[in-house]
Each structure stands twice: as C-alpha cells, then as structure tokens.
Amino acid sequence: MLILLALAAQGTDTAPAPLSDPATWFPASAYPADGPRDAGPVSASLAIDPMGRIIGCRIVKTSGVATVDRATCEWAHRNVRFAPARHAGQPVAGTYDLDAIRWTTAR
C-alpha cells in the first residue's frame, strides 16, 4: 500500500500556486503616483523558482503605460509568494500567468 501511494505521488505534477488571494496583490495604494487614471489591463508571465519566489517577470500585454507595467512586476516581485511547482514530488521552477490585471487607483 505504501509503495502505491509513493508511486502515485511521484506522478503528480503541479503548477506554482499562489499563497495569497490574487485579488489582494495590487492595492490602490501601490498604484504609481504618475500613472493615469485609465491605464488598460496588464498581463505578465512570472518565473517562479523552486522555493516559490518570483525570479522574473515578463510583460505579455502592456497596459499602455510603462510605469504601470513596471509597477506590476515590481509589486508582484516584492509581495507575492507561491507554493512551488512540483515534478515527481520535488519542487521545481515554473511559471504563473497574471492575466488582465486592472489596477484600481486611490485618486
């Protein structure tokens, strides 16, 4: 029985999983002071290391405002953590896609 459970766990691959609610990642207080009120949504691909830390961020679809795009990656890098991806039960690097993040402004 233990051998079967061990074999089943080894065959399970998982993607990185956020350790907090993505809806809380980009608060209005973090919006760039020089950002316009009407920046479009931004999408990014995050590279996650085997410890669950973001080690890279690539903008996939720009908001149309460089400071908003940059703030998205900087804020995610500083404040978001993940349970790492797993392959055969071992932590491995992976990616996580942020799709159509629309910042709200405090203004």
PyMOL commands that place a pseudoatom at each C-alpha (Angstrom):
pseudoatom trace, name=CA, resn=MET, resi=1, chain=A, elem=C, hetatm=0, pos=[0.000, 0.000, 0.000]
pseudoatom trace, name=CA, resn=LEU, resi=2, chain=A, elem=C, hetatm=0, pos=[2.774, 2.485, 0.868]
pseudoatom trace, name=CA, resn=ILE, resi=3, chain=A, elem=C, hetatm=0, pos=[4.551, 1.732, -2.397]
pseudoatom trace, name=CA, resn=LEU, resi=4, chain=A, elem=C, hetatm=0, pos=[1.388, 2.510, -4.362]
pseudoatom trace, name=CA, resn=LEU, resi=5, chain=A, elem=C, hetatm=0, pos=[0.938, 5.831, -2.540]
pseudoatom trace, name=CA, resn=ALA, resi=6, chain=A, elem=C, hetatm=0, pos=[4.578, 6.766, -3.157]
pseudoatom trace, name=CA, resn=LEU, resi=7, chain=A, elem=C, hetatm=0, pos=[4.279, 5.933, -6.853]
pseudoatom trace, name=CA, resn=ALA, resi=8, chain=A, elem=C, hetatm=0, pos=[1.070, 7.934, -7.153]
pseudoatom trace, name=CA, resn=ALA, resi=9, chain=A, elem=C, hetatm=0, pos=[2.705, 10.977, -5.508]
pseudoatom trace, name=CA, resn=GLN, resi=10, chain=A, elem=C, hetatm=0, pos=[5.707, 10.769, -7.852]
pseudoatom trace, name=CA, resn=GLY, resi=11, chain=A, elem=C, hetatm=0, pos=[3.488, 11.009, -10.926]
pseudoatom trace, name=CA, resn=THR, resi=12, chain=A, elem=C, hetatm=0, pos=[1.766, 14.195, -9.761]
pseudoatom trace, name=CA, resn=ASP, resi=13, chain=A, elem=C, hetatm=0, pos=[2.989, 17.358, -11.446]
pseudoatom trace, name=CA, resn=THR, resi=14, chain=A, elem=C, hetatm=0, pos=[1.613, 20.664, -10.211]
pseudoatom trace, name=CA, resn=ALA, resi=15, chain=A, elem=C, hetatm=0, pos=[1.948, 24.284, -11.272]
pseudoatom trace, name=CA, resn=PRO, resi=16, chain=A, elem=C, hetatm=0, pos=[3.014, 27.028, -8.861]
pseudoatom trace, name=CA, resn=ALA, resi=17, chain=A, elem=C, hetatm=0, pos=[0.130, 28.000, -6.570]
pseudoatom trace, name=CA, resn=PRO, resi=18, chain=A, elem=C, hetatm=0, pos=[-0.331, 31.445, -5.001]
pseudoatom trace, name=CA, resn=LEU, resi=19, chain=A, elem=C, hetatm=0, pos=[-0.079, 31.561, -1.206]
pseudoatom trace, name=CA, resn=SER, resi=20, chain=A, elem=C, hetatm=0, pos=[-2.437, 34.549, -1.027]
pseudoatom trace, name=CA, resn=ASP, resi=21, chain=A, elem=C, hetatm=0, pos=[-5.537, 35.755, -2.833]
pseudoatom trace, name=CA, resn=PRO, resi=22, chain=A, elem=C, hetatm=0, pos=[-4.542, 37.306, -6.199]
pseudoatom trace, name=CA, resn=ALA, resi=23, chain=A, elem=C, hetatm=0, pos=[-7.350, 39.861, -5.762]
pseudoatom trace, name=CA, resn=THR, resi=24, chain=A, elem=C, hetatm=0, pos=[-5.267, 41.453, -2.973]
pseudoatom trace, name=CA, resn=TRP, resi=25, chain=A, elem=C, hetatm=0, pos=[-1.968, 41.680, -4.852]
pseudoatom trace, name=CA, resn=PHE, resi=26, chain=A, elem=C, hetatm=0, pos=[-2.332, 45.121, -6.434]
pseudoatom trace, name=CA, resn=PRO, resi=27, chain=A, elem=C, hetatm=0, pos=[-3.940, 47.546, -3.964]
pseudoatom trace, name=CA, resn=ALA, resi=28, chain=A, elem=C, hetatm=0, pos=[-4.809, 51.104, -4.964]
pseudoatom trace, name=CA, resn=SER, resi=29, chain=A, elem=C, hetatm=0, pos=[-2.168, 52.397, -2.542]
pseudoatom trace, name=CA, resn=ALA, resi=30, chain=A, elem=C, hetatm=0, pos=[0.565, 50.775, -4.669]
pseudoatom trace, name=CA, resn=TYR, resi=31, chain=A, elem=C, hetatm=0, pos=[-0.555, 52.381, -7.941]
pseudoatom trace, name=CA, resn=PRO, resi=32, chain=A, elem=C, hetatm=0, pos=[2.193, 54.578, -9.413]
pseudoatom trace, name=CA, resn=ALA, resi=33, chain=A, elem=C, hetatm=0, pos=[1.690, 58.239, -8.474]
pseudoatom trace, name=CA, resn=ASP, resi=34, chain=A, elem=C, hetatm=0, pos=[2.397, 59.296, -12.061]
pseudoatom trace, name=CA, resn=GLY, resi=35, chain=A, elem=C, hetatm=0, pos=[0.101, 56.657, -13.589]
pseudoatom trace, name=CA, resn=PRO, resi=36, chain=A, elem=C, hetatm=0, pos=[-3.017, 57.814, -15.415]
pseudoatom trace, name=CA, resn=ARG, resi=37, chain=A, elem=C, hetatm=0, pos=[-6.474, 57.014, -14.082]
pseudoatom trace, name=CA, resn=ASP, resi=38, chain=A, elem=C, hetatm=0, pos=[-7.362, 54.988, -17.150]
pseudoatom trace, name=CA, resn=ALA, resi=39, chain=A, elem=C, hetatm=0, pos=[-4.445, 52.610, -17.757]
pseudoatom trace, name=CA, resn=GLY, resi=40, chain=A, elem=C, hetatm=0, pos=[-5.523, 49.456, -19.533]
pseudoatom trace, name=CA, resn=PRO, resi=41, chain=A, elem=C, hetatm=0, pos=[-5.154, 45.957, -18.117]
pseudoatom trace, name=CA, resn=VAL, resi=42, chain=A, elem=C, hetatm=0, pos=[-1.685, 44.433, -18.000]
pseudoatom trace, name=CA, resn=SER, resi=43, chain=A, elem=C, hetatm=0, pos=[-0.781, 40.747, -18.385]
pseudoatom trace, name=CA, resn=ALA, resi=44, chain=A, elem=C, hetatm=0, pos=[2.526, 39.245, -17.280]
pseudoatom trace, name=CA, resn=SER, resi=45, chain=A, elem=C, hetatm=0, pos=[4.258, 35.899, -17.024]
pseudoatom trace, name=CA, resn=LEU, resi=46, chain=A, elem=C, hetatm=0, pos=[6.041, 35.260, -13.716]
pseudoatom trace, name=CA, resn=ALA, resi=47, chain=A, elem=C, hetatm=0, pos=[9.017, 32.911, -13.426]
pseudoatom trace, name=CA, resn=ILE, resi=48, chain=A, elem=C, hetatm=0, pos=[8.893, 31.088, -10.081]
pseudoatom trace, name=CA, resn=ASP, resi=49, chain=A, elem=C, hetatm=0, pos=[11.931, 29.365, -8.544]
pseudoatom trace, name=CA, resn=PRO, resi=50, chain=A, elem=C, hetatm=0, pos=[11.806, 26.015, -6.665]
pseudoatom trace, name=CA, resn=MET, resi=51, chain=A, elem=C, hetatm=0, pos=[11.444, 27.931, -3.374]
pseudoatom trace, name=CA, resn=GLY, resi=52, chain=A, elem=C, hetatm=0, pos=[8.267, 29.703, -4.575]
pseudoatom trace, name=CA, resn=ARG, resi=53, chain=A, elem=C, hetatm=0, pos=[9.873, 33.115, -5.137]
pseudoatom trace, name=CA, resn=ILE, resi=54, chain=A, elem=C, hetatm=0, pos=[9.377, 35.218, -8.249]
pseudoatom trace, name=CA, resn=ILE, resi=55, chain=A, elem=C, hetatm=0, pos=[12.666, 35.439, -10.101]
pseudoatom trace, name=CA, resn=GLY, resi=56, chain=A, elem=C, hetatm=0, pos=[11.439, 37.034, -13.315]
pseudoatom trace, name=CA, resn=CYS, resi=57, chain=A, elem=C, hetatm=0, pos=[8.539, 38.964, -14.760]
pseudoatom trace, name=CA, resn=ARG, resi=58, chain=A, elem=C, hetatm=0, pos=[7.798, 39.492, -18.433]
pseudoatom trace, name=CA, resn=ILE, resi=59, chain=A, elem=C, hetatm=0, pos=[5.017, 41.765, -19.648]
pseudoatom trace, name=CA, resn=VAL, resi=60, chain=A, elem=C, hetatm=0, pos=[2.917, 39.789, -22.125]
pseudoatom trace, name=CA, resn=LYS, resi=61, chain=A, elem=C, hetatm=0, pos=[0.337, 42.502, -22.822]
pseudoatom trace, name=CA, resn=THR, resi=62, chain=A, elem=C, hetatm=0, pos=[1.111, 46.085, -21.897]
pseudoatom trace, name=CA, resn=SER, resi=63, chain=A, elem=C, hetatm=0, pos=[-1.294, 48.400, -20.131]
pseudoatom trace, name=CA, resn=GLY, resi=64, chain=A, elem=C, hetatm=0, pos=[-0.088, 51.091, -22.499]
pseudoatom trace, name=CA, resn=VAL, resi=65, chain=A, elem=C, hetatm=0, pos=[1.688, 52.856, -19.636]
pseudoatom trace, name=CA, resn=ALA, resi=66, chain=A, elem=C, hetatm=0, pos=[5.304, 51.904, -18.891]
pseudoatom trace, name=CA, resn=THR, resi=67, chain=A, elem=C, hetatm=0, pos=[5.168, 52.940, -15.218]
pseudoatom trace, name=CA, resn=VAL, resi=68, chain=A, elem=C, hetatm=0, pos=[2.082, 50.771, -14.631]
pseudoatom trace, name=CA, resn=ASP, resi=69, chain=A, elem=C, hetatm=0, pos=[3.693, 47.782, -16.365]
pseudoatom trace, name=CA, resn=ARG, resi=70, chain=A, elem=C, hetatm=0, pos=[6.885, 48.259, -14.326]
pseudoatom trace, name=CA, resn=ALA, resi=71, chain=A, elem=C, hetatm=0, pos=[4.911, 48.644, -11.069]
pseudoatom trace, name=CA, resn=THR, resi=72, chain=A, elem=C, hetatm=0, pos=[3.047, 45.399, -11.791]
pseudoatom trace, name=CA, resn=CYS, resi=73, chain=A, elem=C, hetatm=0, pos=[6.291, 43.427, -11.953]
pseudoatom trace, name=CA, resn=GLU, resi=74, chain=A, elem=C, hetatm=0, pos=[7.928, 45.276, -9.053]
pseudoatom trace, name=CA, resn=TRP, resi=75, chain=A, elem=C, hetatm=0, pos=[4.915, 44.879, -6.758]
pseudoatom trace, name=CA, resn=ALA, resi=76, chain=A, elem=C, hetatm=0, pos=[4.495, 41.196, -7.597]
pseudoatom trace, name=CA, resn=HIS, resi=77, chain=A, elem=C, hetatm=0, pos=[8.208, 40.563, -7.091]
pseudoatom trace, name=CA, resn=ARG, resi=78, chain=A, elem=C, hetatm=0, pos=[8.225, 42.193, -3.657]
pseudoatom trace, name=CA, resn=ASN, resi=79, chain=A, elem=C, hetatm=0, pos=[4.948, 40.922, -2.259]
pseudoatom trace, name=CA, resn=VAL, resi=80, chain=A, elem=C, hetatm=0, pos=[3.729, 37.704, -3.869]
pseudoatom trace, name=CA, resn=ARG, resi=81, chain=A, elem=C, hetatm=0, pos=[4.839, 34.195, -2.900]
pseudoatom trace, name=CA, resn=PHE, resi=82, chain=A, elem=C, hetatm=0, pos=[3.938, 30.786, -4.259]
pseudoatom trace, name=CA, resn=ALA, resi=83, chain=A, elem=C, hetatm=0, pos=[3.968, 27.152, -3.345]
pseudoatom trace, name=CA, resn=PRO, resi=84, chain=A, elem=C, hetatm=0, pos=[6.447, 25.942, -5.964]
pseudoatom trace, name=CA, resn=ALA, resi=85, chain=A, elem=C, hetatm=0, pos=[5.644, 23.794, -8.954]
pseudoatom trace, name=CA, resn=ARG, resi=86, chain=A, elem=C, hetatm=0, pos=[6.328, 20.103, -8.373]
pseudoatom trace, name=CA, resn=HIS, resi=87, chain=A, elem=C, hetatm=0, pos=[7.522, 17.312, -10.592]
pseudoatom trace, name=CA, resn=ALA, resi=88, chain=A, elem=C, hetatm=0, pos=[7.658, 13.761, -9.241]
pseudoatom trace, name=CA, resn=GLY, resi=89, chain=A, elem=C, hetatm=0, pos=[7.021, 15.207, -5.796]
pseudoatom trace, name=CA, resn=GLN, resi=90, chain=A, elem=C, hetatm=0, pos=[10.047, 17.534, -5.918]
pseudoatom trace, name=CA, resn=PRO, resi=91, chain=A, elem=C, hetatm=0, pos=[9.896, 21.348, -6.061]
pseudoatom trace, name=CA, resn=VAL, resi=92, chain=A, elem=C, hetatm=0, pos=[10.892, 22.729, -9.457]
pseudoatom trace, name=CA, resn=ALA, resi=93, chain=A, elem=C, hetatm=0, pos=[10.848, 26.070, -11.249]
pseudoatom trace, name=CA, resn=GLY, resi=94, chain=A, elem=C, hetatm=0, pos=[7.650, 27.023, -13.044]
pseudoatom trace, name=CA, resn=THR, resi=95, chain=A, elem=C, hetatm=0, pos=[5.639, 29.913, -14.442]
pseudoatom trace, name=CA, resn=TYR, resi=96, chain=A, elem=C, hetatm=0, pos=[2.444, 31.658, -13.418]
pseudoatom trace, name=CA, resn=ASP, resi=97, chain=A, elem=C, hetatm=0, pos=[0.423, 33.890, -15.730]
pseudoatom trace, name=CA, resn=LEU, resi=98, chain=A, elem=C, hetatm=0, pos=[-1.141, 37.115, -14.500]
pseudoatom trace, name=CA, resn=ASP, resi=99, chain=A, elem=C, hetatm=0, pos=[-3.989, 37.737, -16.908]
pseudoatom trace, name=CA, resn=ALA, resi=100, chain=A, elem=C, hetatm=0, pos=[-5.557, 41.164, -17.452]
pseudoatom trace, name=CA, resn=ILE, resi=101, chain=A, elem=C, hetatm=0, pos=[-4.630, 42.802, -14.152]
pseudoatom trace, name=CA, resn=ARG, resi=102, chain=A, elem=C, hetatm=0, pos=[-6.565, 46.029, -13.878]
pseudoatom trace, name=CA, resn=TRP, resi=103, chain=A, elem=C, hetatm=0, pos=[-5.207, 48.294, -11.182]
pseudoatom trace, name=CA, resn=THR, resi=104, chain=A, elem=C, hetatm=0, pos=[-7.612, 50.490, -9.223]
pseudoatom trace, name=CA, resn=THR, resi=105, chain=A, elem=C, hetatm=0, pos=[-6.475, 53.946, -8.269]
pseudoatom trace, name=CA, resn=ALA, resi=106, chain=A, elem=C, hetatm=0, pos=[-6.763, 55.693, -4.925]
pseudoatom trace, name=CA, resn=ARG, resi=107, chain=A, elem=C, hetatm=0, pos=[-7.353, 59.006, -6.708]
for i in range(1, 107): cmd.bond("trace and resi %d" % i, "trace and resi %d" % (i + 1))
show_as sticks, trace
zoom trace
